[in-house]
Amino acid sequence: MSVTVVLGAQWGDEGKGKLADILAHSSKLCCRAQGGNNAGHTIVVDGVTYDFHILPSGLVNPGCINLIGSGCVVHVPSFFKELAALHAKGLKTDGRIYISDRAQVVFDVHQLVDGLEEVELGGGLIGTTKKGIGPTYSTKMTRSGMRMCDIFNEEKFEAGVRRLADGYKKRFGDLLQYDVEEEIKRYKGYRTQLQDYVVDQVPLLASAKDKKTPILVEGANAIMLDIDHGTYPFVTSSNTGLGGVLTGLTLGWRSIREVIGVVKAYTTRVGSGPFPTEQLNADGEKLQQVGHEVGVTTGRKRRCGWLDLVVVKHSHACNDYTAINLTKLDVLDDFDELKVATSYSYNGQPLEYFPADMEILSKVEVHYETLPGWKTATTGVKTWGDLPENARKYIEYIEKFIDVPVRWIGVGPARDHMISR
């Protein structure tokens, strides 16, 4: 059996969905391992744009089964809303989407608390999507959360939701405008609706392994948002790297054949936190506008800057990539020259690593290599040889610096705007 893992190598929004969509056409099973509907993937097929949040983007392939794994957190109303939006665009998903019975449930109260906890941080705002992801992982770890399997045990479920709400009421008092009985009432309807979707992932994945089924794992968020290896505390609440794949899905490390890091040809991030190569100038504005850098989930403008190879090298150290997919190369078409971050220094001393301390990261001096632009349109280019020479040199520079081959190059928004080497 062959498992291919697609992971974000920067701060998210690298364009993982398109590669996942392409690879899903040779996969029979596409899985999400972590995160919730705070993720956002956009796929354009035959002129139709599909937005994915909690759902795996392998759903676009009619021959692919899709699984939301045990490491994920699921807001049930959003799950059904997203399915309905796909159905409205003519995408049939019947019998092709499942949720692990061990995945945690995101309640409306988690979403309300997400905003209240952000207020508690005062000036140290994380930049949460307010989708309830952090509070749900918190209640998972304090063992006060509810799992998908609990929904089907009505007595246990209702007692658990009331206990959860009561704990939050004690903490936030009148600030928490929440009716627990209203939420419980809604789940009486969801209980029946969910029966066709909730499964035990362990035998499902064991069967897939026995049959040597080609499996694709679609990462959400990215390594710089990883709870352990990212820019903490400006991170999400799950392990977004290879570690999260092994804990969120019961695949086993011996099954994994490919780990593909998706790298945007420049750097963006949404939310708060240090961003060493951010360009608060005309270059940053141009990247934002040409790249249409607006969050799929939040609608927020993304912060933009030059490609940071210190970040990508740290990412590779954490995830051990076998190949890279470089995306949105065409956004750089109209720049006279391009800068690439190759190292940091702090207080005049070179740093040999990506710092854990955010105070240090916010004060690093970035050292750049300047490369010539190509000033030629690359959108829709079909082959490596048809790329401008300076575009090829830019990609080769990245390959050599990271010591990982760039196997795919994104040159536009459509499904076929991808060069394969």
C-alpha positions in Angstrom: 0.0 0.0 0.0 1.1 3.5 -0.8 0.2 6.5 1.4 1.0 10.0 0.0 0.9 12.9 2.5 0.4 16.5 1.4 1.4 19.1 4.0 1.6 22.8 4.2 5.3 24.0 4.6 4.7 27.6 5.7 1.8 29.3 7.5 -1.0 27.7 5.5 -2.8 29.0 2.4 -0.1 27.5 0.2 -2.6 26.0 -2.2 -2.5 22.4 -0.9 -6.1 21.7 -2.2 -5.1 21.7 -5.9 -2.3 19.1 -5.5 -4.6 17.1 -3.3 -7.3 17.2 -6.0 -4.8 16.1 -8.7 -3.4 13.3 -6.5 -6.9 12.2 -5.5 -7.5 11.1 -9.0 -5.0 8.2 -8.5 -6.2 7.6 -4.9 -9.1 5.6 -3.7 -9.2 7.1 -0.2 -8.5 10.7 0.9 -8.2 11.5 4.6 -8.0 14.5 6.9 -5.9 13.8 10.0 -6.3 17.0 12.1 -7.9 20.4 12.4 -11.5 21.4 11.7 -13.4 23.9 9.6 -10.8 26.5 10.3 -9.0 25.1 7.2 -9.8 26.5 3.7 -9.0 24.9 0.3 -10.3 26.2 -3.0 -10.4 24.0 -6.1 -11.5 25.2 -9.6 -12.7 22.4 -11.9 -14.2 23.1 -15.3 -14.9 26.7 -14.3 -16.7 25.7 -11.1 -15.1 26.9 -7.8 -15.4 24.6 -4.8 -14.5 25.7 -1.3 -13.6 23.1 1.3 -13.2 23.6 5.0 -13.8 20.4 7.1 -14.4 18.2 4.1 -11.4 16.5 2.3 -11.0 17.9 -1.2 -10.7 14.4 -2.6 -14.5 14.6 -2.8 -14.1 16.3 -6.2 -13.0 13.0 -7.6 -16.1 10.8 -8.0 -14.1 7.6 -7.5 -12.6 8.7 -4.1 -13.8 7.8 -0.6 -13.1 10.5 1.9 -12.5 10.3 5.7 -12.5 13.0 8.4 -10.1 11.3 10.9 -10.0 10.8 14.6 -7.6 13.7 15.1 -10.1 16.2 13.6 -12.7 18.3 15.4 -16.1 18.5 13.7 -18.8 21.2 13.9 -21.8 19.2 12.7 -23.9 22.1 11.4 -20.9 23.3 9.3 -20.3 19.8 8.0 -23.9 19.6 6.7 -23.8 23.1 5.4 -20.6 22.4 3.4 -22.1 19.2 2.0 -25.2 21.1 0.9 -23.1 23.7 -0.9 -21.3 21.0 -2.9 -24.6 19.3 -3.7 -25.9 22.7 -4.9 -23.0 22.8 -7.4 -23.9 19.4 -8.7 -21.2 17.4 -6.8 -22.5 14.0 -5.7 -21.0 12.8 -2.4 -23.4 10.0 -1.4 -21.5 7.1 0.2 -18.1 8.9 -0.3 -17.7 10.8 3.0 -17.2 9.4 6.5 -16.3 10.8 9.9 -14.4 8.9 12.5 -16.5 8.0 15.6 -13.5 9.1 17.7 -13.3 12.7 16.3 -14.3 15.4 18.8 -17.5 17.4 18.4 -17.2 21.2 18.1 -20.3 22.8 19.8 -21.6 26.3 19.3 -20.5 27.0 22.9 -16.9 26.2 21.8 -17.2 28.9 19.1 -18.6 31.5 21.5 -15.8 30.7 24.0 -13.2 31.0 21.3 -14.1 34.7 21.0 -14.2 35.3 24.7 -10.8 33.6 25.3 -9.4 35.8 22.6 -10.6 38.9 24.5 -9.0 37.5 27.7 -5.6 37.7 25.9 -5.9 41.4 25.7 -3.1 42.8 23.5 -1.7 39.3 22.8 -4.4 38.3 20.3 -3.7 35.0 18.5 -5.8 35.8 15.5 -8.1 32.8 15.9 -10.8 32.1 13.2 -13.3 31.8 16.1 -14.5 28.5 14.7 -14.2 26.9 18.2 -11.2 24.8 17.3 -8.9 25.7 20.2 -11.6 25.3 22.9 -12.6 21.9 21.4 -9.0 20.6 21.5 -8.8 22.0 25.1 -11.8 20.1 26.2 -10.4 17.0 24.4 -7.2 17.2 26.5 -9.1 17.9 29.8 -11.3 14.9 28.9 -14.5 16.9 29.2 -15.3 16.9 25.4 -17.7 14.8 23.5 -16.8 12.5 20.5 -18.9 11.7 17.5 -19.8 8.2 18.9 -21.2 9.9 22.0 -23.9 11.6 19.9 -25.7 8.2 19.5 -25.9 7.7 23.3 -28.6 10.2 24.0 -28.5 10.2 27.8 -24.6 10.3 28.0 -24.5 13.0 25.3 -27.0 15.4 26.8 -25.4 15.1 30.3 -22.0 15.7 28.8 -23.1 18.8 26.9 -24.8 20.3 30.0 -21.7 19.6 32.1 -19.5 21.3 29.4 -21.8 24.3 29.3 -22.0 24.6 33.0 -18.3 24.7 33.3 -18.1 27.6 30.8 -21.0 29.4 32.5 -19.0 29.3 35.8 -16.0 30.8 34.0 -17.7 33.5 31.9 -21.0 34.1 33.7 -23.3 36.5 31.8 -20.7 37.1 29.1 -21.7 33.7 27.7 -25.0 34.1 25.8 -25.7 30.5 25.1 -28.8 28.2 25.4 -27.6 24.7 26.0 -31.1 23.2 25.7 -31.4 24.7 22.2 -28.2 23.0 21.1 -29.2 19.7 22.6 -32.6 19.9 20.7 -30.8 20.4 17.4 -28.7 17.3 17.9 -31.9 15.2 18.2 -32.2 15.8 14.4 -28.5 15.4 13.7 -28.5 12.0 15.5 -30.5 10.5 12.6 -28.8 12.4 9.8 -25.3 11.4 11.0 -25.9 7.6 11.1 -24.8 7.2 7.4 -21.6 9.2 8.0 -20.0 8.1 11.3 -17.8 5.0 11.2 -15.0 3.4 13.1 -11.9 4.4 11.1 -9.7 1.6 12.5 -11.2 -1.3 10.5 -11.8 1.1 7.5 -8.1 2.0 7.3 -7.0 -1.6 8.1 -9.2 -2.9 5.2 -7.7 -0.2 2.9 -4.2 -1.3 3.9 -5.0 -5.0 3.3 -6.3 -4.2 -0.2 -3.3 -2.0 -0.9 -5.6 0.9 -1.6 -3.7 4.1 -2.7 -4.4 6.6 0.1 -3.9 10.4 0.1 -3.6 12.3 3.4 -4.5 16.0 3.0 -2.9 18.2 5.6 -4.8 21.2 7.0 -3.1 24.5 8.1 0.7 24.1 8.0 3.8 23.4 10.0 4.4 27.0 11.2 0.9 26.7 12.8 1.8 23.4 14.5 1.1 23.4 18.2 4.6 22.0 19.0 6.8 23.2 16.1 5.2 26.4 14.9 5.3 30.0 16.0 3.7 29.3 19.4 1.4 30.8 20.7 0.4 32.1 17.3 -0.5 28.6 16.1 -3.5 26.4 15.7 -4.4 23.7 18.3 -3.3 20.5 16.6 -0.2 18.9 15.2 -0.3 20.0 11.5 2.8 18.1 10.5 3.7 14.5 9.9 3.2 13.7 13.6 -0.4 14.7 13.4 -0.9 12.3 10.5 0.4 9.4 12.5 -1.8 10.1 15.6 -4.9 11.4 13.8 -5.1 8.4 11.4 -4.4 4.8 12.1 -2.2 4.2 9.0 1.2 3.3 10.6 4.5 4.8 9.6 5.5 1.9 7.3 2.7 2.8 5.0 3.9 6.3 4.2 5.8 6.5 0.9 5.7 10.2 0.0 5.6 13.4 2.1 5.1 16.4 -0.1 5.6 19.9 1.2 3.5 22.6 -0.4 5.5 25.8 -0.6 4.1 29.1 -2.0 6.6 30.9 -4.2 6.5 33.8 -1.7 5.3 33.8 1.9 1.9 34.7 3.5 0.2 34.4 6.8 -3.1 35.2 8.4 -3.5 36.4 11.9 -1.0 37.6 14.5 2.6 36.8 15.2 6.1 37.5 13.9 6.6 37.4 10.2 10.3 38.1 9.4 10.0 38.6 5.6 6.7 40.5 5.7 6.7 43.5 3.2 4.7 46.4 4.5 5.3 48.3 1.3 4.5 48.3 -2.4 6.0 44.8 -2.9 3.8 43.4 -0.2 0.7 45.2 -1.6 1.5 43.8 -5.1 1.8 40.3 -3.8 -1.5 40.6 -2.0 -3.4 42.0 -4.9 -1.9 39.9 -7.7 -2.1 36.7 -5.6 -5.7 37.5 -4.5 -4.5 36.8 -1.0 -7.7 36.7 1.0 -8.5 33.9 3.5 -11.0 31.3 2.2 -12.3 30.7 5.7 -12.0 34.1 7.3 -12.2 36.6 4.3 -9.2 38.4 5.9 -6.4 39.9 3.8 -3.3 37.8 4.1 0.0 39.4 5.2 2.5 39.0 2.3 6.3 38.9 2.0 9.3 37.3 0.3 9.9 33.6 0.2 11.5 32.6 3.5 13.8 29.6 3.0 14.7 29.6 6.7 11.1 28.7 7.4 11.0 26.1 4.6 14.2 24.5 5.9 12.8 24.3 9.4 9.6 22.8 7.9 11.7 20.1 6.1 13.5 19.3 9.4 10.2 18.7 11.0 8.4 16.8 8.2 11.2 15.2 6.1 9.8 16.0 2.7 10.4 13.7 -0.3 9.3 16.3 -2.7 8.0 19.9 -2.9 5.1 21.4 -4.8 5.9 25.1 -5.5 2.7 27.1 -6.0 1.6 30.5 -7.4 4.8 31.0 -9.3 2.8 33.2 -11.8 2.2 35.8 -9.1 5.9 36.7 -9.3 5.8 37.3 -13.1 5.9 41.1 -13.1 8.7 41.7 -10.5 12.0 43.1 -11.7 13.9 41.2 -9.0 13.0 38.8 -6.2 14.4 38.4 -2.7 14.7 35.1 -0.9 15.5 34.9 2.8 18.4 32.6 3.4 19.4 33.2 7.1 18.6 35.2 10.2 20.8 36.9 12.8 20.0 38.2 16.2 22.0 40.9 18.1 24.6 40.6 15.3 25.0 36.9 15.8 24.0 34.5 13.0 21.2 32.0 14.0 21.8 28.4 12.9 18.1 27.5 13.5 14.6 28.8 13.5 14.0 30.3 17.0 11.4 29.0 19.3 11.2 32.3 21.2 8.8 34.7 19.5 10.5 37.7 21.0 13.7 36.7 19.3 11.9 35.9 16.0 10.2 39.4 16.1 13.7 41.0 16.2 15.8 38.9 13.8 17.6 40.6 11.0 16.8 38.8 7.7 19.6 38.1 5.2 18.4 38.0 1.6 19.7 36.7 -1.7 18.4 38.8 -4.6 17.5 36.9 -7.8 16.5 38.4 -11.2 12.8 38.3 -12.2 11.6 37.0 -15.5 9.0 39.6 -16.6 7.1 37.1 -18.7 3.7 35.5 -18.2 3.9 32.0 -16.9 0.2 31.4 -16.3 -0.9 28.1 -17.9 2.6 27.2 -19.0 2.6 23.4 -19.6 6.2 22.2 -19.3 9.4 22.9 -17.4 11.2 23.8 -20.6 8.6 26.4 -21.5 9.2 28.4 -18.2 11.4 31.5 -18.6 15.1 30.8 -17.8 15.0 33.0 -14.7 11.9 31.2 -13.4 13.7 27.9 -13.7 16.8 29.4 -11.9 14.5 30.6 -9.1 13.1 27.1 -8.6 16.5 25.5 -8.9 17.8 27.8 -6.2 15.0 26.7 -3.9 15.7 23.0 -4.6 19.4 23.4 -3.9 18.9 25.3 -0.7 16.4 22.9 0.8 17.9 19.8 -0.8 14.5 18.5 -1.8 13.3 18.2 -5.5 10.5 20.5 -6.7 8.3 18.0 -8.5 5.2 20.2 -9.2 5.0 23.9 -10.0 1.7 25.8 -9.8 1.2 28.4 -12.5 -2.4 29.6 -12.1 -5.7 28.8 -10.3 -7.2 26.1 -12.6 -6.8 22.4 -12.0 -4.5 22.0 -15.2 -2.3 25.0 -14.2 0.3 22.6 -12.7 3.6 21.6 -14.3 4.8 18.1 -13.3 8.5 17.3 -13.6 
